[in-house]
């Protein structure tokens, strides 16, 4: 039994060897055969575009003419007007001071005293001299004006017809401040000067307010 197996192995080995030798021989022959190169395929002819036989129609519209700019006629420059001269304002003449008539007399007052606020039954010592530069003093009026009632409380008149007049002993003696009731008053002295037919009119020389109050 054992011998059979050995024989079978030998037979198989011989067959395998024979096949291997045959394969090698066949490969050797194949390597010696020259294989011709495959033919190079010709490129396909490109499709040619047929040449048109008819020419494109010629446009019938003529080209637009070139625009030629013709400058307008040069206008003369606009006239320039010089502004009218502004008329100078004529200054109004300065009025001359009115010349006073030298014959008109003027009155003056000097060394005057004034009543101050005092208690009821008080005494005021009125002083002062009135004079004129020409002519005479025709009239002197002294009065006490009641501011609360709007009436003259006391009044006295003198017609000296001299160039000088003193209030002491005249107006001071006639105006009695001690009889005035408490209130607000004004002491007023006015005069008129005359120089022949010329006069300055009545002129107020003193106007002074004072108060009488309860003692």
C-alpha positions as CSV (number, residue, x, y, z in Angstrom):
1,X,0.0,0.0,0.0
2,X,2.8,2.2,0.8
3,X,4.5,1.5,-2.5
4,X,1.5,2.6,-4.4
5,X,1.5,6.0,-2.9
6,X,5.1,6.5,-3.7
7,X,4.6,5.6,-7.3
8,X,1.6,8.0,-7.5
9,X,3.8,10.9,-6.2
10,X,6.5,10.2,-8.7
11,X,4.0,10.2,-11.5
12,X,2.5,13.5,-10.4
13,X,5.9,15.0,-10.0
14,X,6.9,14.0,-13.5
15,X,3.7,15.4,-15.0
16,X,4.2,18.7,-13.1
17,X,7.8,19.0,-14.3
18,X,6.8,18.2,-17.9
19,X,4.2,20.9,-17.8
20,X,6.5,23.4,-16.4
21,X,9.1,22.7,-19.2
22,X,6.5,23.0,-21.8
23,X,5.3,26.3,-20.5
24,X,8.8,27.7,-20.4
25,X,9.4,26.6,-24.0
26,X,6.2,28.2,-25.2
27,X,7.1,31.4,-23.4
28,X,10.5,31.4,-25.0
29,X,9.1,31.1,-28.5
30,X,6.5,33.8,-27.9
31,X,9.3,36.2,-26.9
32,X,11.1,35.6,-30.2
33,X,8.0,36.4,-32.3
34,X,8.0,40.0,-33.4
35,X,4.5,41.4,-33.1
36,X,3.8,44.0,-35.9
37,X,2.7,47.4,-34.6
38,X,-1.0,48.2,-34.8
39,X,-1.9,50.4,-37.7
40,X,-2.3,54.1,-36.7
41,X,-5.8,55.2,-37.3
42,X,-6.1,58.0,-39.8
43,X,-7.6,61.1,-38.4
44,X,-11.1,61.7,-39.5
45,X,-11.3,64.4,-42.0
46,X,-12.6,67.6,-40.5
47,X,-15.9,68.6,-41.8
48,X,-15.3,71.6,-44.1
49,X,-17.8,74.5,-43.9
50,X,-19.0,75.2,-47.4
51,X,-17.9,78.6,-48.7
52,X,-21.0,80.7,-49.3
53,X,-21.4,81.6,-52.9
54,X,-23.5,84.7,-52.4
55,X,-22.0,87.9,-51.1
56,X,-23.8,89.8,-48.2
57,X,-26.1,92.5,-49.5
58,X,-24.6,95.9,-49.6
59,X,-26.4,98.4,-47.3
60,X,-28.5,100.9,-49.2
61,X,-28.5,103.6,-46.4
62,X,-25.8,106.2,-47.0
63,X,-23.6,107.0,-44.0
64,X,-24.6,110.0,-42.0
65,X,-22.7,113.1,-43.0
66,X,-20.2,114.4,-40.5
67,X,-21.5,117.3,-38.3
68,X,-19.8,120.5,-38.9
69,X,-20.1,123.1,-36.1
70,X,-20.4,126.6,-37.3
71,X,-19.9,129.2,-34.5
72,X,-22.6,131.8,-34.1
73,X,-21.8,135.3,-35.0
74,X,-20.0,137.1,-32.2
75,X,-22.4,139.4,-30.5
76,X,-21.2,142.8,-29.3
77,X,-20.7,143.1,-25.6
78,X,-23.6,144.4,-23.5
79,X,-23.4,148.1,-22.8
80,X,-22.4,148.9,-19.2
81,X,-24.2,151.7,-17.5
82,X,-22.4,153.8,-14.9
83,X,-24.5,154.3,-11.8
84,X,-26.1,157.7,-11.5
85,X,-24.4,160.0,-9.2
86,X,-26.2,160.2,-5.8
87,X,-27.2,163.8,-5.4
88,X,-25.7,165.4,-2.3
89,X,-28.2,166.4,0.3
90,X,-28.3,170.1,0.7
91,X,-27.8,170.8,4.3
92,X,-30.4,172.9,5.9
93,X,-29.1,176.2,6.9
94,X,-28.6,176.5,10.6
95,X,-31.0,179.1,11.9
96,X,-29.3,182.0,13.5
97,X,-30.1,182.7,17.1
98,X,-32.9,185.1,17.4
99,X,-31.6,188.4,18.4
100,X,-33.3,189.6,21.6
101,X,-34.5,193.1,21.8
102,X,-32.0,194.9,24.1
103,X,-34.9,196.9,25.5
104,X,-36.5,193.9,27.2
105,X,-35.8,193.9,31.0
106,X,-34.7,190.9,33.0
107,X,-35.3,189.9,36.7
108,X,-32.9,188.5,39.2
109,X,-33.1,187.0,42.7
110,X,-30.4,186.9,45.3
111,X,-30.0,185.9,49.0
112,X,-33.2,184.0,49.0
113,X,-34.4,181.7,51.9
114,X,-37.0,179.1,51.7
115,X,-39.5,177.6,54.2
116,X,-38.7,174.1,55.3
117,X,-41.1,171.5,56.6
118,X,-42.2,172.6,60.1
119,X,-44.7,171.7,62.8
120,X,-48.1,173.4,62.9
121,X,-47.9,177.0,64.2
122,X,-44.3,177.4,63.1
123,X,-42.7,180.6,61.7
124,X,-40.8,181.0,58.4
125,X,-38.3,183.7,58.0
126,X,-38.4,184.7,54.3
127,X,-35.5,186.7,52.8
128,X,-34.4,187.7,49.3
129,X,-33.9,190.7,47.0
130,X,-35.4,191.1,43.5
131,X,-33.9,193.5,41.0
132,X,-34.0,194.3,37.3
133,X,-31.2,195.2,34.9
134,X,-33.3,197.9,33.2
135,X,-36.6,199.6,33.8
136,X,-38.6,198.9,37.0
137,X,-40.3,196.1,38.9
138,X,-43.9,196.7,38.2
139,X,-45.4,193.8,40.2
140,X,-44.4,191.2,42.9
141,X,-46.8,188.4,43.9
142,X,-46.2,186.1,46.9
143,X,-48.5,183.1,47.7
144,X,-48.8,179.8,49.5
145,X,-50.4,177.1,47.3
146,X,-52.2,174.2,48.9
147,X,-51.1,171.0,47.0
148,X,-53.8,168.9,48.7
149,X,-56.7,171.2,47.7
150,X,-55.3,172.7,44.5
151,X,-56.0,176.3,45.7
152,X,-54.1,179.3,46.8
153,X,-54.1,179.3,50.6
154,X,-52.7,182.9,51.0
155,X,-51.7,185.6,48.5
156,X,-50.2,189.1,48.6
157,X,-49.5,191.7,45.8
158,X,-47.0,194.6,45.6
159,X,-46.4,197.3,42.9
160,X,-43.1,198.8,43.8
161,X,-42.1,200.5,40.4
162,X,-38.6,200.5,41.5
163,X,-35.5,198.5,40.3
164,X,-35.1,196.8,43.6
165,X,-37.5,194.9,45.9
166,X,-36.9,193.1,49.3
167,X,-39.0,190.2,50.4
168,X,-38.2,190.9,54.1
169,X,-40.9,193.0,55.7
170,X,-43.2,192.7,52.7
171,X,-44.0,189.2,51.5
172,X,-42.5,187.7,54.7
173,X,-44.9,189.9,56.7
174,X,-48.0,189.0,54.7
175,X,-47.7,185.2,54.4
176,X,-48.5,183.7,57.8
177,X,-47.2,180.1,58.0
178,X,-48.3,179.6,61.6
179,X,-52.0,179.5,60.7
180,X,-51.6,176.7,58.1
181,X,-53.2,173.3,58.8
182,X,-51.1,170.2,58.5
183,X,-50.6,169.3,54.8
184,X,-48.4,169.9,51.7
185,X,-47.8,173.4,50.3
186,X,-45.7,175.3,47.8
187,X,-44.2,178.8,48.4
188,X,-44.3,180.8,45.2
189,X,-42.9,184.3,44.3
190,X,-43.3,185.8,40.8
191,X,-42.7,189.3,39.4
192,X,-43.1,191.5,36.3
193,X,-40.5,194.0,35.1
194,X,-41.2,196.9,32.7
195,X,-38.9,199.1,30.6
196,X,-41.2,201.8,29.2
197,X,-43.4,199.8,26.8
198,X,-41.3,196.6,27.0
199,X,-41.9,193.8,29.5
200,X,-40.6,190.3,30.1
201,X,-44.0,189.1,31.3
202,X,-44.7,187.4,34.6
203,X,-41.7,185.3,35.7
204,X,-41.6,182.8,38.6
205,X,-38.6,183.4,40.7
206,X,-39.3,181.0,43.7
207,X,-41.3,177.7,43.7
208,X,-40.5,175.6,46.7
209,X,-42.5,172.9,48.4
210,X,-42.8,172.2,52.1
211,X,-44.9,170.4,54.7
212,X,-46.8,171.4,57.8
213,X,-47.2,168.5,60.2
214,X,-48.7,168.0,63.7
215,X,-46.4,169.0,66.6
